[in-house]
Amino acid sequence: MTTNIASFVLAALLEIAGCFAFWLWLRRGASPFVVVLGVASLVAFAVALTRGMT
């Protein structure tokens, strides 16, 4: 149970980081490299979320 909670917390943090990266790029004019980090974060989010449901 603790592992599931930890994986959902990790998934939530990764989703927030990925969305924040896109926001930085669109609204604040951050480097396109930030988008690459955001995509990586959202991919890790999907992996963490599916691992937590098993």
N, C-alpha and C positions, 0 to 999 in steps of 0.2 A: 504494500500500500504506500509506503514512504517513497518507493521508487517511482510509482505512478504520479504522486504529487510533485516530486522533483522534476519529472519530465514535463509535466504540464506547466510548471513555473518557468522552466527553461524555454518551452515553446512560446509562452506569453512574452518573455523578454526578447526572444529572437524576432517575434512578429512586430513588436513595438520598435525594435532597432531597425528592421527592414523598412517599415513604413516611414519612420523618422528620416532615414537616409533619402528616400524619395522626396520627402517634404523639403529637406535641406537643398536638394538639387533643384527642385522646381521653384521654390519660393525664395531661397537665399542665394541661389547662383553658385552652389558648391561645385566642386570638380566632378566630371563624369565618373571618376574613379569611385566616388561615393555611391553612385548607382550600382557599380559592380559589387561593392560591399553590401549594399542593400539587397541585391539579388541573391548573393551568397547567404545572407542572413535569412531571407525568406525560404530558400531551399532547405537550410538547416532547420527552420521552423517546421516545415512540412515533415521532415524526417523525424524530428523530436516528437511531433504530435502523433504520428503513426506508431512510433515505438511506445508511446505512453498508453495507447489504446489496446495493446496486446497483453 
